[in-house]
Amino acid sequence: MTEPLIELRGVSKAFGNNKVLDNVDLTINQGEALGIIGPSGTGKSTILRIIAGLTAPDSGEIYIQGVRRKGLIEDGDDPVGISMVFQQAALFDSLSVEENVGFLLYQHSKLSRQRIREIVHEKLEMVGLAGSGDKYPSELSGGMRKRASFARAIISNPDNPKETPEVLLYDEPTAGLDPIASTVIEDLIRQLQCTQGICSTYAIVTHQDSTIRRTTDRIVFLYQGKVQWQGNITDMDTTDNPLIRQFMSGSIAGPIHVVG
């Protein structure tokens, strides 16, 4: 059996008295499009942050390409590059789109400003934002801000290929977008994986039905801190699992506790 690209073994995480992850095992394989779904507050974004090396688990182990990670991302180099697209795009309002997308290279590379601009413009064109580099986030629509955050996530330093992201983590990339803008983002996620060859492996947290169906191949369902179900996207409509059936139907009747 091929070794997983990313593996979580027995990972737990609590914030105060709230245990959001409870002995979770999870794998992401090379070239996989993994969807992580479940009710709000069940640790989905926390799992992404742990995979990205931004948050440390309270217990458990994280393996990247078979190598156990020790500490956070700044404490050592992972065998593969991992990048994250945050839910709210997380762009700096005072910086132009070009400066936002090229921020990492401006701060941590020896590339000339002109070379960085060329790389940034290339990535902006890939996400459909050609000619938008001089604009500011406030001048962009919600969907355009999401695409700008994609461009920033896939930026890489040609002088240091080890930093090129191979895994992309999406935290609710279509949240707050209208159906048409969501379709544009969903298509872009698949395009970056299949056509452009960027970040061919990704995990995505989403609640949106169209995003689940159009961007994922395998689903992991989290509830009460545990993986309660997992299967291929085609299994989702035929499973008898009451948690999945309630979640996908939006019913208030079922085993998932409805707050309020």
C-alpha positions in Angstrom: 0.0 0.0 0.0 1.3 3.5 -0.9 2.3 5.5 2.1 0.0 8.5 2.8 1.3 11.9 2.0 0.0 13.2 5.3 -1.1 11.2 8.2 -2.6 12.1 11.6 -2.4 9.5 14.3 -4.4 9.8 17.5 -4.6 13.6 17.3 -6.4 15.4 20.1 -6.9 19.1 20.7 -8.8 21.1 23.4 -9.4 24.7 23.9 -10.1 25.2 27.6 -12.8 22.6 28.5 -13.9 22.2 24.9 -12.3 19.1 23.3 -12.6 19.7 19.6 -10.6 16.7 18.4 -10.6 13.4 20.2 -8.0 10.8 19.1 -8.5 11.5 15.4 -6.8 9.4 12.7 -6.8 10.9 9.2 -4.8 10.3 6.0 -4.4 12.3 2.8 -3.0 10.5 -0.2 -0.9 11.9 -3.0 -3.2 13.5 -5.6 -6.3 13.2 -3.5 -9.1 15.8 -3.1 -10.3 15.3 0.5 -13.4 17.0 1.9 -13.7 17.5 5.6 -17.3 18.1 6.6 -19.4 18.2 9.7 -21.4 20.6 11.9 -19.9 23.9 13.0 -17.5 23.7 15.9 -16.4 20.1 15.3 -12.7 20.9 14.7 -12.6 21.0 10.9 -10.6 24.2 10.7 -8.5 23.1 13.6 -7.4 20.0 11.7 -6.3 22.1 8.8 -4.3 24.4 11.1 -2.6 21.3 12.6 -1.8 19.9 9.2 -0.4 23.2 8.2 1.8 23.3 11.3 0.2 26.5 12.6 -1.4 24.8 15.6 0.1 22.1 17.8 -2.0 19.1 18.9 -2.3 18.3 22.6 -1.4 14.7 21.8 -0.9 12.5 18.8 1.5 12.4 15.9 1.7 14.1 12.5 3.6 12.5 9.6 4.4 14.3 6.4 5.6 11.9 3.7 6.4 9.4 6.4 8.5 11.8 8.4 7.2 12.7 11.9 6.8 16.5 12.4 8.3 17.9 15.6 6.8 21.1 16.8 5.2 23.7 14.5 6.1 24.6 10.9 8.7 27.2 12.0 10.5 24.6 14.0 11.7 22.6 11.0 11.2 21.8 7.3 8.5 19.5 6.1 9.4 17.1 3.3 6.7 18.7 1.1 5.4 22.3 0.9 2.0 22.9 2.5 0.0 26.1 2.0 -3.3 27.3 3.3 -6.2 29.4 2.0 -8.0 31.0 4.9 -11.7 31.4 5.1 -11.8 35.3 5.1 -8.9 35.5 2.4 -6.8 37.3 5.1 -5.4 39.9 2.8 -3.7 43.0 4.2 -6.0 46.0 3.5 -3.1 48.5 3.3 -1.2 46.5 0.6 -2.0 46.2 -3.1 -3.0 42.8 -4.5 0.5 42.4 -6.0 2.1 43.1 -2.6 -0.3 40.7 -0.9 0.3 37.9 -3.3 4.1 38.5 -3.4 4.4 39.1 0.4 6.3 35.9 1.2 8.9 36.6 -1.6 9.3 40.3 -0.7 10.0 39.3 2.9 11.9 36.1 2.6 13.7 35.9 -0.7 16.6 37.6 -2.5 14.7 37.9 -5.8 14.6 41.3 -7.4 11.5 43.4 -7.2 11.0 43.0 -10.9 11.3 39.2 -10.8 8.8 39.0 -7.9 6.4 41.2 -9.9 6.7 38.8 -12.9 6.0 35.8 -10.7 3.0 37.5 -9.0 1.5 38.5 -12.4 1.9 34.9 -13.6 0.0 33.6 -10.5 -2.7 36.3 -10.9 -3.2 35.3 -14.4 -3.6 31.6 -13.4 -6.4 32.5 -11.0 -8.2 34.9 -13.5 -7.0 38.2 -12.0 -4.7 39.4 -14.7 -4.3 43.2 -14.5 -5.5 43.4 -10.9 -2.1 43.7 -9.2 -2.4 47.5 -8.6 -5.8 47.2 -7.0 -6.4 47.0 -3.2 -8.6 44.4 -1.5 -11.3 46.9 -0.8 -11.7 47.3 -4.6 -12.3 43.6 -5.2 -15.4 41.6 -4.9 -15.6 38.7 -2.4 -14.9 36.1 -5.1 -11.9 38.2 -6.4 -10.5 38.4 -2.9 -10.7 34.6 -2.6 -8.9 34.2 -5.9 -6.2 36.6 -4.8 -5.7 34.5 -1.7 -5.4 31.4 -3.9 -2.6 33.2 -5.9 -0.8 34.0 -2.7 -1.1 30.4 -1.5 0.5 29.0 -4.7 3.4 31.5 -4.9 6.8 29.9 -4.8 10.4 30.9 -4.9 12.1 29.5 -8.1 15.4 29.7 -6.3 14.2 27.3 -3.7 12.0 24.6 -5.2 11.6 22.9 -1.8 9.3 25.7 -0.8 6.9 25.0 -3.7 3.5 24.0 -2.2 2.5 20.5 -3.0 -0.5 20.4 -0.7 -3.1 23.1 -0.5 -5.6 23.4 2.5 -8.8 25.3 1.8 -10.8 26.6 4.8 -14.4 27.2 3.5 -13.3 28.8 0.2 -16.9 29.5 -1.0 -18.3 30.7 2.3 -20.3 34.0 1.8 -20.2 33.8 -2.0 -23.3 33.7 -4.3 -23.9 30.5 -6.4 -22.2 31.9 -9.5 -19.1 33.1 -7.6 -19.0 29.8 -5.8 -18.9 27.9 -9.1 -16.0 30.1 -10.3 -14.0 29.2 -7.2 -15.0 25.5 -7.4 -13.8 25.4 -11.0 -10.6 27.1 -10.1 -9.8 24.6 -7.3 -10.2 21.7 -9.8 -8.3 23.6 -12.5 -5.3 24.3 -10.3 -5.2 20.6 -9.4 -5.9 19.0 -12.7 -4.9 21.5 -15.4 -2.2 23.7 -14.0 -0.5 20.9 -12.0 -0.4 23.2 -8.9 -1.0 21.6 -5.5 -2.3 18.3 -6.9 -3.2 17.2 -3.4 -5.6 19.2 -1.3 -8.0 19.1 1.6 -11.0 21.3 1.8 -13.3 22.2 4.7 -16.8 23.3 3.5 -20.5 23.2 4.4 -21.7 24.0 0.9 -23.3 21.1 -1.0 -22.1 22.2 -4.5 -18.5 22.6 -3.2 -18.6 19.2 -1.6 -19.8 17.6 -4.7 -17.7 19.5 -7.3 -14.3 19.7 -5.5 -13.9 16.5 -3.5 -13.3 12.8 -4.2 -13.3 11.4 -0.7 -15.2 12.7 2.4 -14.3 12.6 6.1 -17.2 13.5 8.5 -16.3 14.9 11.9 -18.7 15.1 14.8 -18.1 15.4 18.5 -14.3 15.4 17.9 -14.2 12.1 16.1 -14.2 10.8 12.5 -17.7 9.4 12.4 -17.8 8.4 8.7 -15.6 8.4 5.6 -16.1 7.3 2.1 -16.0 8.3 -1.6 -18.2 11.1 -2.7 -20.4 8.6 -4.5 -21.1 6.8 -1.3 -22.5 9.9 0.4 -25.9 9.6 -1.2 -26.3 5.9 -0.6 -25.0 5.5 2.9 -27.4 4.6 5.7 -25.3 6.5 8.3 -27.8 8.7 10.1 -25.3 11.5 10.7 -24.5 11.9 7.0 -28.2 11.6 6.0 -29.2 14.3 8.5 -26.3 16.6 7.6 -26.8 16.5 3.9 -30.6 16.9 4.1 -30.3 19.8 6.5 -32.9 18.1 8.8 -33.2 19.3 12.4 -34.4 15.7 13.3 -31.6 13.2 13.9 -28.6 12.3 16.0 -26.8 15.6 15.4 -27.6 17.9 18.3 -29.1 21.2 17.0 -27.9 24.2 19.1 -30.6 26.8 19.7 
